[in-house]
Amino acid sequence: MPSLPQDGKKIIGYREAMTLKEQPKKMIVVGSGAIGIEFAYFYNAMGTDVTVVEYLPNIVPVEDEEVSKQLERSFKKAGIKIMTSSEVTHVDTSGEGVKVNVKKAGGAEIIPADIVLSAVGIKSNIENIGLEEVGIETDKDKILVNDFYQTNIPGYYAIGDVTPGQALAHVASAEGILCVEKIAGMHVEPLDYGNIPGCTYCMPEIASVGLTEKQAREKGFDIKVGKFPFSASGKAKASGNSDGFVKVIFDAKYGEWLGCHMIGAGVTDMIAEAVVARKLETTGHEVLKAVHPHPTMSEAVMEAVAAAYDEVIHL
């Protein structure tokens, strides 16, 4: 996906999208990562006609493919137009609005809109803050640090989005605490970046941790996969939020919880169970035998584990 031309009024980034003076009638969101998806949902909910253009075959491409497909169905049901395997080749800003030229499998299409939100990625702002003068090593737009966030210059530390880890608020918070504890001489262990939950705040919400099914297979794991749809959840149906599911992935040999992927109402609150369980090296059978309250959304986790081990009785 090429970078879009800069136009302060017609082609904006996510910061400008939060402070628009007028609601656009029609918006094109280029890129379907968490930022693009959240703003697409937000503006659609307010009544803006939204089109999402994604270069890759699936929206939210870092998520499990089944989650991506479910979100696409839910978004289309909400009236959001989705264009995958599509590339923005040109944006005409000369007129009153914008005209976006999109290249796709069936040919090119010109889509008119009031505004374009460029959500194809973010770049850390580490320029002109004195790093070169001090001699701190960087790689592209990231400050290089060790496991405890010390740079190559003693006494200088860096955490958060300017370092190579995930650009998430809860990651930066954990890094800051770990960094200060290390400076204070406490015994600390490096952060496990393979057990960081990712959340996308749209409707339905997305939450995930660990490996996707595709990643687990590519790594050579013999896996057990379980899935429980919220359409079979009494709490979800009673609350009118039956879209989505919980999907779990276990190593068939040792029972290690390799990944957990959720899409549905309130799943960003539910993912912590999988994060803690993975931290404690909990096996699938231990999750299955831990009694979950009924009726709740969270019992879908237990039900998905039961499905993975061929013990599900509520499907």
Secondary structure, 3 states (H helix, E strand, C coil): CCCCCCECCCEECHHHHCCCCCCCCEEEEECCCHHHHHHHHHHHHCCCEEEEECCCCCCCCCCCHHHHHHHHHHHHHCCCEEECCCEEEEEECCCCCEEEEEEECCEEEEEEECEEEECCCCCCCCCCCCHHHHCCCEECCEECCCCCCECCCCCCECCHHHCCCCCCHHHHHHHHHHHHHHHCCCCCCCCCHHHCCEEECCCCEEEEEECCHHHHHHCCCCEEEEEEEHHHCHHHHHCCCCCCEEEEEEECCCCEEEEEEEEECCHHHHCHHHHHHHHCCCEHHHHHCCCCCCCCCCHHHHHHHHHHCCCCCCC
